[in-house]
Amino acid sequence: MTLESATDQELAQETNQDNPLVWSILGVLKGSSCSWKVHSLAAELIAQGLLPALDKNPDQDLFKRNFLLMNALFQLQSLLLPQQWLQVHAMDIEIYNVVPNDFKQALAQDSGLRDYYLDWDNYQTSDNLIREMLAQFWHRFEEHIGTKKTNATLYPRDEALMIFELDPPASNKEIRRQWRRLALRWHPDRRGGDAAKFRVVCEAWQILRC
């Protein structure tokens, strides 16, 4: 199996929910030359106002924040392949521009942990609450990058599909896959990224994800 085909299989395994922390974490990691620990990454996102308290119970709050972080990290790891490698260890989180030759072995070793954190059933709350929570995270992220719009200023769905380079009727799966590809292509912290185009893609996603 080639690196590209392995990556296509990873991307084909769609998660039920897109975690907006993926793009916040990408910005933090690409803006730093050192590795991160889970707790220091959480502290940075909290400082940016992107990771609020999630539960009144301190233990549950810690669990939920950690779950969201690990979920986002494993989503990002799949998205970056085959161009880059994201090492996901609790005490060593870093993006490498060269993918290691033994990457499949590393993926296999972490498969149990990855499966756990990509399964939203393990978040220990209802699907409706998860969707509501992620919607709030998206609003914070949109405000953070300056793309949040009111319903009155949103453009039509057909125009959003044009931005996504898709023809109607596009399936939810096609839309989600294209969102991830375009967001990864234009993220301003990626080589060749473009902040203005990234904002436009985020605005289109705000319409199409509804």
C-alpha positions in Angstrom: 0.0 0.0 0.0 1.4 3.4 -1.0 1.5 6.4 1.3 -1.1 8.2 -0.9 -3.6 5.3 -0.8 -3.2 4.9 2.9 -4.0 8.5 3.3 -7.1 8.2 1.1 -8.3 5.4 3.3 -7.9 7.6 6.3 -9.8 10.5 4.7 -12.5 8.1 3.6 -13.2 7.3 7.2 -15.3 10.3 7.9 -15.9 11.4 11.5 -19.4 12.2 12.5 -18.4 15.7 13.5 -15.8 18.2 12.4 -13.8 19.6 15.2 -12.9 23.3 14.7 -10.0 23.0 17.1 -8.2 21.2 14.2 -7.5 24.6 12.5 -6.7 26.4 15.8 -4.2 23.7 16.7 -2.6 23.8 13.2 -2.1 27.6 13.6 -0.4 27.1 17.0 1.8 24.3 15.9 2.9 25.9 12.6 3.6 29.2 14.5 6.1 27.4 16.8 9.5 25.8 16.3 9.3 23.6 19.4 7.2 20.6 20.4 4.2 20.9 22.6 2.6 19.0 25.5 -1.1 18.4 25.7 -1.5 20.6 28.8 0.6 23.5 27.3 -1.4 23.3 24.0 -4.6 23.5 26.0 -3.3 26.5 28.0 -2.5 28.3 24.7 -5.9 27.7 23.3 -7.5 28.8 26.5 -5.5 32.0 26.4 -6.7 32.6 22.9 -10.3 32.2 24.0 -10.8 29.1 21.8 -11.1 26.4 24.6 -13.6 27.5 27.3 -14.6 25.6 30.4 -16.8 22.6 29.4 -18.1 21.3 32.7 -18.7 22.6 36.2 -17.0 19.5 37.6 -13.2 20.0 37.4 -12.5 16.4 36.6 -15.1 16.2 33.8 -13.9 19.6 32.5 -10.4 18.2 32.2 -11.6 15.0 30.6 -13.7 16.9 28.0 -11.0 19.4 27.1 -8.4 16.6 26.7 -10.9 14.6 24.6 -11.5 17.5 22.2 -7.8 18.2 21.9 -6.9 14.6 21.2 -9.8 14.2 18.7 -8.6 17.3 16.9 -5.0 16.1 16.9 -5.8 12.7 15.3 -8.1 14.4 12.7 -5.2 16.8 11.9 -2.7 13.9 11.7 -4.8 12.3 8.9 -5.3 15.5 7.1 -1.6 16.4 6.9 -0.6 13.1 5.4 1.1 12.5 3.0 2.9 15.8 2.9 3.7 16.1 6.6 3.7 14.1 9.8 2.1 15.1 13.0 3.5 13.3 16.0 0.8 12.8 18.6 2.1 12.0 22.0 0.8 13.5 25.2 4.3 14.9 26.0 5.5 15.5 22.4 3.3 17.1 19.8 5.0 18.4 16.7 4.6 18.7 12.9 7.5 17.3 10.8 7.9 18.2 7.1 9.4 14.8 6.4 7.1 11.7 6.9 9.0 8.9 8.6 9.5 5.7 6.7 7.9 3.7 9.5 4.8 5.9 9.7 2.4 2.9 9.1 4.0 1.2 12.2 3.4 4.4 14.2 -0.2 4.6 13.1 -0.7 1.0 14.0 0.8 1.4 17.4 -1.6 4.3 18.1 -4.7 2.8 16.5 -6.4 2.0 19.7 -5.9 5.4 21.1 -6.9 7.1 17.8 -10.1 5.0 17.5 -11.1 5.9 21.1 -10.7 9.7 20.6 -12.3 9.7 17.2 -15.4 8.0 18.6 -17.7 10.7 19.9 -19.6 8.1 21.9 -16.7 8.3 24.3 -17.3 11.9 25.0 -20.0 10.8 27.4 -22.8 13.1 26.3 -25.7 13.2 23.8 -25.3 13.8 20.1 -27.4 17.0 20.3 -25.1 18.4 23.0 -22.0 17.5 21.0 -23.4 19.3 17.9 -24.4 22.3 20.1 -21.0 22.5 21.7 -19.1 22.2 18.3 -21.4 24.9 16.8 -20.3 27.2 19.7 -16.7 26.3 19.0 -17.2 27.2 15.3 -18.6 30.6 16.3 -15.6 31.3 18.5 -13.2 30.2 15.7 -15.0 32.4 13.1 -14.8 35.4 15.5 -11.2 34.7 16.1 -10.2 34.8 12.4 -12.7 37.5 11.6 -15.2 35.6 9.4 -18.3 35.5 11.5 -21.3 36.8 9.6 -25.0 37.4 10.5 -27.7 35.5 8.6 -28.5 38.8 6.7 -25.0 38.9 5.1 -24.6 35.3 4.2 -24.5 34.5 0.5 -26.6 31.8 -1.2 -25.8 28.1 -0.9 -25.1 27.8 -4.6 -22.4 30.5 -4.3 -20.9 28.7 -1.4 -20.8 25.5 -3.5 -19.0 27.4 -6.2 -16.4 28.5 -3.7 -16.0 24.8 -2.7 -15.6 24.0 -6.4 -18.6 21.7 -6.2 -21.7 21.3 -8.3 -25.2 21.0 -6.8 -26.5 18.7 -5.5 -23.3 17.8 -3.5 -23.6 15.3 -0.7 -22.7 16.2 2.9 -19.8 13.8 2.6 -18.5 15.5 -0.5 -18.9 19.0 1.1 -17.0 17.9 4.3 -14.2 16.3 2.3 -13.8 19.4 0.2 -13.9 21.7 3.2 -11.0 19.8 4.8 -9.0 19.9 1.6 -9.6 23.6 0.9 -9.1 24.7 4.5 -5.8 22.7 4.6 -4.7 24.3 1.3 -5.4 27.9 2.3 -4.7 27.9 6.0 -2.4 30.9 6.5 0.1 29.0 8.6 0.7 26.5 5.8 3.2 27.0 3.0 1.4 28.6 0.1 -1.6 29.5 2.4 -3.6 32.6 2.0 -5.5 34.2 4.9 -8.0 36.0 2.7 -8.9 32.8 0.8 -9.0 30.8 4.0 -11.6 33.3 5.4 -13.7 33.0 2.3 -13.6 29.2 2.6 -14.6 29.4 6.3 -17.5 31.7 5.3 -18.7 29.2 2.7 -18.4 26.4 5.3 -20.5 28.3 7.7 -23.4 28.1 5.2 -22.8 24.5 3.9 -22.3 22.8 7.2 -25.8 23.9 8.4 
